[in-house]
Amino acid sequence: MTRFAKVVFALLVIAAGAAFFVAQKLKTSEPVLLSFRLGSEAISPNGDGRFDRQRITFRLKRSELIDVAVVDQRGDSVREIASGLQVPAYSTISPLSWDGRDEEGKVVADGRYRIRVTLRREGRSIVVPKSFRVDDTPPKISVLSIGPDLGPGPELLPRADGQPAQIRLNSPARGGRLLIFRTAPLPTAQVAEVPIEQGSDRASWDGRGSNGRPVTPGTYLVVGQRRDSAGVLGSSVPLDDKGLPVTVYGQRLPGNGGITVRPIAAQPPLLATTAGSTATVAVEGNGQPFSWTLSQLGKSSSRRGRSSASSVRVKPPGKSSQLYLFTAKKGNLRASVPLAVDDAKSHPILVVLPLITWQGRNPVDDDGDGEPNLLATGGPATLARVLGTPLPARFVVQEQPIMRWLSRNNYSYDLTTDYGLASGRGPALAGHSGVLLVGDTVWLPPAAAQKLRSFVVAGGTLVEAGTDSLLRSVTLTKKTSLLDPLPRATADIFGSTLESPARGDFDVTAGDDQIELFKGTSGLFNDYDVIEETKTVPAGKPLSAAVTADGAVTIVAFRAGKGTVIRYGLPQLPARLATDPDVQGLMTRSWQLLSR
């Protein structure tokens, strides 16, 4: 061994001995840290005011100048929370606080952390064995099913046996609650809160609100909530800053939290019934007795009865095309559906009911997620389903006044639904001179839209009595599901462009009129609150037009191929048919043009 090697070896021996001596001294010395306490076993630095910070309290046996830091599981420093702190002997320092963030101000990753105390005078550090968790991940909670019925779709209340809805959660909860929201009819609102018992994965709701009274009919959503030991709130459905469920266009809500409160409901037939034959109307009455009536619009009932079955067979009177109302009643509640009857003869004009739009706007929860399946929110929706409202949306102010007007004037026509056109069942477009879209025809399958366009281009006349029509497409499956509704296009199926409905105070005055559309009227349509402006038409210039004071074309007729399209553009116009001579004159002239 060389002299240099001997010297190095001797130094290593001395250093090892010194380290051993120091270690033995530390082992045998009395502990400096007399007490140590954490504010909580876990923190959640999410700013909700619950367990957002960790508080640290301790005492030292002797006076020391210390640094305090938070370290992760590997012992690496995450954040220094005190530097150069003079601590008197046997004194409990004021609690130090850590907000769960690192030196850059970012929230640290979930995991376990400990406290390190550095004793500057002794030149050593103490990592306290006791650790705590940072937990910013919400606990998972979901509503698996709602019974007693465990089939697809929502649970229906009230039940014939009087049982409450039984909610089953994904796992036993350490306490928690259920929030009950009404999602339809709008506005969405919380109506009740139900506690989840400690250690239970089940709860029940009897259909009563926070006031103890039964809630109104509608669609309801059950949201489960619980907090973990760090105070992080988990929710089966995300809630916004107002505490209301967050919905995403075209996506169902997570879980199966749907409950439908619906004592009585009926389903409109998909097709017109042939005059003289029997129609079947599906009724949802939860197996309990109900009464029913059948009446022509504007007239007293012509058929009536009682039942508790899931369907009623009824034979409408008369031999002409008519629209009837079938109404099921249970106590003070009622549900009415239009029942179309088409006579056996062929007439020049075909009247089309917008069944697809009725169902597209129908606030019914098909899949049991607690949100209505509406085409406006991305669907999907089912065409063959009961109505979630006493009548289709806007029926009383749109289709009903026009159909009553046709009946009062003894007009003859063929009657069908847009589903009938799309499926090729019932009266077809061929052989007719004109088509009256009696209501808002918002969504139409591509095949039906193409048929309608071809009919007009070939020389037919079309009257759009509703608004927001022929601008959106929807897929209709063989099983009558409505899928993939497209957003509103800027141009309709004929290439005319429309503005979204505008609100204000409008007087509409007739101008150019090549086809005498305004014959029999004063040319004035005053005091309307909403208009739908037609910006452009395919031929460049309308055949007839009535405009607002600002020049917005509202009532319009234009050429499409060899045919003619007439659009009213006034959502309030049909409701004035019974009292306004100008509206009556416009409808009369429109009927004449349709008959050519």
Secondary structure, DSSP 8 states (H G I E B T S, - for coil): --HHHHHHHHHHHHHHHHHHHHHHHHHHS--SEEEEEES-SEE--SSSSSS-SEEEEEEESS-EEEEEEEE-TTS-EEEEEEEEEEE-TT-B---EEE-SB-TTS-B--SEEEEEEEEETTTTEEEE-S--EEE--S-----EEEEES--SSS-EEES-TT---EEEEEEEEESS-EEEEEEEESSS-EEEEEEE--TTEEEEEE-SB-TTSSB--SEEEEEEEEEE-TT--EEESS-B-TTS-B---TT---SS--EEEE-S-EEE--SS-EETTS-EEEEEE-TT--EEEEEEETTS-EEEEEEE-SSEEEE---SSS-EEEEEEEEETTEEEEEEEEEE-SS--SEEEEE-HHHHHHT----SSSSSS---GGGT--EESS---SSSS-TTTTTTHHHHHHHHHHTT---EEEEHHHHHHT-SS-STT-SEEEE-S---EE-HHHHHHHHHHHHTT-EEEE-SSS-S-EE-EE-TT-EEE------SB-TTS-EE---EEEEEEEEEEEETT-TTTTS-SEEEEEEEE--EEE-TTSS-SEEEE-TT--EEEEEEEETTEEEEE---TTSGGGTTT-HHHHHHHHHHHHHHH-
